[in-house]
Amino acid sequence: MSLRFVTRSVHAYLDYPVAVALMVLPFVLGLGQSNPMAFWLSVVTGIAAFVLTVLTDHHLGIWRVLSYKFHQAVDLLVGVTFLLAPSLFGFSGLDALFYWVNGAAVVVVISLSAPERSAVA
């Protein structure tokens, strides 16, 4: 059994709630205590993630103009950015923990993503 079990469909179902969480949690958790960037990076990333999801070619995309592979590449870039953000921007405490946990979660989900099956002629 492969450990790569996150299918395109599963990923699509995760995208919308994650985008909303990135927009809402900074308000709920009071992010930005160590640096206001900790608040705004999450909110702006959440908005961008929502737009990316709407534009991705999967069953929950509305205007399917971006490939799923591109979507995954952007997700990986966000995960790595989130992991580095505390060091780059001087986040500490809850601000840093928020980015480390979310960055690690994104990288893990991308790592566990099932490869796309190619059409056989």
SULLINPE-V77037 format. One record per residue. N is the residue number from 1. RES is the residue in one small letter. SS is DSSP state (H for helix, E for strand, C for the rest). Layout:
n = (N | N)
res = (RES | RES)
ss = (SS | SS)
//
This chain:
n = (1 | 2 | 3 | 4 | 5 | 6 | 7 | 8 | 9 | 10 | 11 | 12 | 13 | 14 | 15 | 16 | 17 | 18 | 19 | 20 | 21 | 22 | 23 | 24 | 25 | 26 | 27 | 28 | 29 | 30 | 31 | 32 | 33 | 34 | 35 | 36 | 37 | 38 | 39 | 40 | 41 | 42 | 43 | 44 | 45 | 46 | 47 | 48 | 49 | 50 | 51 | 52 | 53 | 54 | 55 | 56 | 57 | 58 | 59 | 60 | 61 | 62 | 63 | 64 | 65 | 66 | 67 | 68 | 69 | 70 | 71 | 72 | 73 | 74 | 75 | 76 | 77 | 78 | 79 | 80 | 81 | 82 | 83 | 84 | 85 | 86 | 87 | 88 | 89 | 90 | 91 | 92 | 93 | 94 | 95 | 96 | 97 | 98 | 99 | 100 | 101 | 102 | 103 | 104 | 105 | 106 | 107 | 108 | 109 | 110 | 111 | 112 | 113 | 114 | 115 | 116 | 117 | 118 | 119 | 120 | 121)
res = (m | s | l | r | f | v | t | r | s | v | h | a | y | l | d | y | p | v | a | v | a | l | m | v | l | p | f | v | l | g | l | g | q | s | n | p | m | a | f | w | l | s | v | v | t | g | i | a | a | f | v | l | t | v | l | t | d | h | h | l | g | i | w | r | v | l | s | y | k | f | h | q | a | v | d | l | l | v | g | v | t | f | l | l | a | p | s | l | f | g | f | s | g | l | d | a | l | f | y | w | v | n | g | a | a | v | v | v | v | i | s | l | s | a | p | e | r | s | a | v | a)
ss = (C | C | C | C | C | E | C | H | H | H | H | H | H | H | H | H | H | H | H | H | H | H | H | H | H | H | H | H | H | C | C | C | C | C | C | H | H | H | H | H | H | H | H | H | H | H | H | H | H | H | H | H | H | H | H | E | C | C | C | C | C | C | C | C | C | E | C | H | H | H | H | H | H | H | H | H | H | H | H | H | H | H | H | H | H | H | H | H | H | C | C | C | H | H | H | H | H | H | H | H | H | H | H | H | H | H | H | H | H | H | H | C | E | C | C | C | C | C | C | C | C)
//
